[in-house]
Structure formats: structure tokens, C-alpha cells
Amino acid sequence: MTELRLITGPGVYVLARQSIDHGELTRFLHDTGFPHWTTDSPCDGESVVEIAGRVCYRSFNGGRKHDDYVRHILEVGHGSVCEHAVWTLLITGVSRTLTHELVRHRIGLSPSQESQRYVDASGVAFVVPPRVLAEQQSWERDLRFGGHCPDYADWLSACSAALNCYLRLLGPPSDRMDREKRKQITEAARSVLPGCAETRIALTGNARAMRNLVELRASKHADAEIRRLGCAILDVMQREAPNLFADYQRTPLPDGTFDVTTPHRKV
Ligand SMILES: Cc1cc2nc3c(=O)[nH]c(=O)nc-3n(C[C@H](O)[C@H](O)[C@H](O)COP(=O)(O)OP(=O)(O)OC[C@H]3O[C@@H](n4cnc5c(N)ncnc54)[C@H](O)[C@@H]3O)c2cc1C
């Protein structure tokens, strides 16, 4: 049996975030008559949101502190200004099944996903579904039974059979084969890879779209694997932009994830 590489959770990396050109901000404030305006925003992404909001009402002459300003935006649902704050995440350790759901988010989120046609998946890893993983872990803890639980063993053997079939269809590597032929072989072979095959995806999104993603996917109604990712994205975004993501409450669920809710859905 081919040795399987298994994955038990996602990786989320913050590749890029915005930075303000302070020279240009100073020039704008000077030219528009507000040379003394400052903000106590914790990050440039949130500053951009506040500045965009203040442009709407020409309100650079004092008023609310930054945290109060952002809270007010969320309360009144002035969500369009949240579209000015943008991040790029690199997401690893997730299944193709998960990304099939992730890329359904059409507005304000731009995905670039690893290609199964171009990338040789001979060393592909498999994402253990949270429920199968939990069952296996409980069998490991229970010394009366020991070993692998039947669901886990079945799942492993299905992944192994799929990988062996993939490798057979791919055939031995050959330097003499032209690129087009190799692509045709890879695209036929990939058809037998299961939904739990690992993939990687770059995701650029604005804060409004990230909020919608969290609300739909870090929810008790969502699939367990994407809920785990939704919770991880919320953790990251709360570190990145604490005020833009401050209004979420987490209710623990039995599987170790959370049902995330907010009084300000779809701002
Ligand atoms: C628990 C759960 C179960 C699901 N089950 C299924 C399923 O069985 N089958 C299935 O196909 N999908 C399913 N989905 C996917 C779901 O239907 C959405 O496609 C996905 O969640 C993206 O949500 P969204 O449309 O809000 O996001 P986005 O596509 O990012 O859109 C954001 C918002 O923009 C607005 N918007 C976007 N496009 C339009 C438009 N064309 N016209 C008007 N307004 C628009 C809407 O207000 C929308 O909420 C499920 C999702 C969840 C969370």
C-alpha cells in the first residue's frame, strides 16, 4: 500500500495587507483643509476604511475615535466602505471539496487555485474529514478497542486505492514526452482523485466579503471542514483588523469549532 500523507487542519498565511502612503495622505489633508486630522487606527487597512467613510461626509474635523467610528459603520450597515480594506491570504491543507464551496463566493473575493492539470499530484496529501478524524481519535483514546476505527480504515483504503489508480494512469515519468501529451495524461489521471485531495489557494478579499465568508462558513450550518477554515480566517482577521471583526461571538460546538454569529450580518 502506498504511504499516504494525511492533513488534519488548514494553514492560513497572510501574504499581503495594505499600507498607506502617508505622504499622499498628508498632501490630501492639507489640500482639503484638514491638516490636523489623525487616527488611532491599529492598522492601515482599518485607516483606509475610516478615511473612505470620512470622505463621504467630509468629516475630518474630529468626532469619534477610530474604534467607535468602525463600530458605527457596522451598526448602521455602511458596509461599502469596508470594501476598501484588502488582504491576500494563502490557504493550504484544505480539500478540493472545500475549495469547491469557497469559490462559490463571487463578490469581492478573488481565488487562484493550484492546478491539478499542471501540477503532478503523485505526492498529494489527503485531508482527513473532521468527523472521521474525531472518531479515530476517540478509538485511539479508548484502550478497550485500540487501533483504527472501521470508518477511518475504510477512508484510508479508499484514498490509497485512488492514489494507486492515479499513479498507474500517470505512468512512469519520461523526459521524452511532450508537454501537451503529459497534460492530457495528467488531466485524465486527476479524475480519480477524491474530493479530500489537498489543494492550495490564494485568496484576495476585501473586509466586507471576508465578513460575508465568515458569517456563512464559520456557522453551525456549514460543512465541518469549511467551518474550521472559517474560524481560522476569523482568528487571522481579528488579529489583522480587530475593529472590523470585533462584533463576532463564538459559541463552542462539540467538534471543537465554533458557531460564529453577529448582530451585524451582511453589512
Ligand atoms: C450552509 C450552506 C449550504 C449551501 N448549500 C448549497 C447547495 O446545496 N447548493 C448550492 O449551489 N450552493 C450552496 N451553498 C452556496 C450558497 O448558495 C452561496 O453560493 C455561497 O454561500 C456564496 O454566498 P453569497 O452568494 O452570499 O456570496 P457572494 O457570491 O460573494 O455574494 C455576496 C453577496 O452579493 C450579493 N449577490 C451576489 N451575486 C448576486 C446576484 N447575482 N444578484 C444579486 N445579488 C447578488 C448577495 O447579497 C450575496 O450575499 C451553500 C452555502 C452554505 C453556507
The ligand as a Tripos MOL2 file, in Angstrom:
@<TRIPOS>MOLECULE
LIG
   53    58     1     0     0
SMALL
NO_CHARGES

@<TRIPOS>ATOM
      1 C1        -24.7260   26.0810    4.6870 C.3       1 LIG1
      2 C2        -24.6410   26.3220    3.1990 C.ar      1 LIG1
      3 C3        -25.2240   25.4220    2.3290 C.ar      1 LIG1
      4 C4        -25.1430   25.6200    0.9410 C.ar      1 LIG1
      5 N1        -25.7040   24.7160    0.0990 N.ar      1 LIG1
      6 C5        -25.6400   24.8920   -1.2400 C.ar      1 LIG1
      7 C6        -26.2250   23.9640   -2.1590 C.ar      1 LIG1
      8 O1        -26.7790   22.9490   -1.7650 O.2       1 LIG1
      9 N2        -26.1250   24.1980   -3.4840 N.ar      1 LIG1
     10 C7        -25.5130   25.3320   -3.9610 C.ar      1 LIG1
     11 O2        -25.4790   25.5130   -5.1880 O.2       1 LIG1
     12 N3        -24.9560   26.2300   -3.1370 N.ar      1 LIG1
     13 C8        -24.9900   26.0390   -1.8020 C.ar      1 LIG1
     14 N4        -24.3990   26.9590   -0.9590 N.ar      1 LIG1
     15 C9        -23.6920   28.1070   -1.5290 C.3       1 LIG1
     16 C10       -24.5390   29.3990   -1.4430 C.3       1 LIG1
     17 O3        -25.7300   29.2560   -2.1700 O.3       1 LIG1
     18 C11       -23.7440   30.6190   -1.9730 C.3       1 LIG1
     19 O4        -23.4620   30.4200   -3.3430 O.3       1 LIG1
     20 C12       -22.4300   30.8070   -1.2500 C.3       1 LIG1
     21 O5        -22.5890   30.6430    0.1360 O.3       1 LIG1
     22 C13       -21.9100   32.2300   -1.5160 C.3       1 LIG1
     23 O6        -22.6910   33.1260   -0.7740 O.3       1 LIG1
     24 P1        -23.0840   34.5490   -1.3180 P.3       1 LIG1
     25 O7        -23.9140   34.4290   -2.5650 O.co2     1 LIG1
     26 O8        -23.6670   35.3400   -0.1680 O.co2     1 LIG1
     27 O9        -21.6280   35.1780   -1.6240 O.3       1 LIG1
     28 P2        -21.1510   36.0300   -2.8410 P.3       1 LIG1
     29 O10       -21.3010   35.2780   -4.1180 O.co2     1 LIG1
     30 O11       -19.7720   36.5020   -2.5070 O.co2     1 LIG1
     31 O12       -22.1380   37.2520   -2.8860 O.3       1 LIG1
     32 C14       -22.1410   38.2140   -1.8240 C.3       1 LIG1
     33 C15       -23.4740   38.9120   -1.8140 C.3       1 LIG1
     34 O13       -23.6010   39.6650   -3.0170 O.3       1 LIG1
     35 C16       -24.9670   39.6370   -3.4510 C.3       1 LIG1
     36 N5        -25.0250   38.9760   -4.7860 N.ar      1 LIG1
     37 C17       -24.0720   38.1670   -5.3250 C.ar      1 LIG1
     38 N6        -24.4340   37.8010   -6.5510 N.ar      1 LIG1
     39 C18       -25.6300   38.3600   -6.7970 C.ar      1 LIG1
     40 C19       -26.5170   38.3210   -7.8880 C.ar      1 LIG1
     41 N7        -26.2740   37.6220   -8.9830 N.pl3     1 LIG1
     42 N8        -27.6620   39.0300   -7.8030 N.ar      1 LIG1
     43 C20       -27.9550   39.7430   -6.7040 C.ar      1 LIG1
     44 N9        -27.1680   39.8180   -5.6060 N.ar      1 LIG1
     45 C21       -26.0110   39.1340   -5.6690 C.ar      1 LIG1
     46 C22       -25.7460   38.8400   -2.4130 C.3       1 LIG1
     47 O14       -26.2750   39.7280   -1.4690 O.3       1 LIG1
     48 C23       -24.6750   37.9760   -1.7780 C.3       1 LIG1
     49 O15       -24.9820   37.5490   -0.4640 O.3       1 LIG1
     50 C24       -24.4820   26.7710    0.4230 C.ar      1 LIG1
     51 C25       -23.8940   27.6710    1.3080 C.ar      1 LIG1
     52 C26       -23.9690   27.4700    2.6850 C.ar      1 LIG1
     53 C27       -23.3080   28.4720    3.6180 C.3       1 LIG1
@<TRIPOS>BOND
     1     1     2 1
     2     2     3 ar
     3     2    52 ar
     4     3     4 ar
     5     4     5 ar
     6     4    50 ar
     7     5     6 ar
     8     6     7 ar
     9     6    13 1
    10     7     8 2
    11     7     9 ar
    12     9    10 ar
    13    10    11 2
    14    10    12 ar
    15    12    13 ar
    16    13    14 ar
    17    14    15 1
    18    14    50 ar
    19    15    16 1
    20    16    17 1
    21    16    18 1
    22    18    19 1
    23    18    20 1
    24    20    21 1
    25    20    22 1
    26    22    23 1
    27    23    24 1
    28    24    25 2
    29    24    26 1
    30    24    27 1
    31    27    28 1
    32    28    29 2
    33    28    30 1
    34    28    31 1
    35    31    32 1
    36    32    33 1
    37    33    34 1
    38    33    48 1
    39    34    35 1
    40    35    36 1
    41    35    46 1
    42    36    37 ar
    43    36    45 ar
    44    37    38 ar
    45    38    39 ar
    46    39    40 ar
    47    39    45 ar
    48    40    41 1
    49    40    42 ar
    50    42    43 ar
    51    43    44 ar
    52    44    45 ar
    53    46    47 1
    54    46    48 1
    55    48    49 1
    56    50    51 ar
    57    51    52 ar
    58    52    53 1
@<TRIPOS>SUBSTRUCTURE
     1 LIG1         1 GROUP 0 **** ****
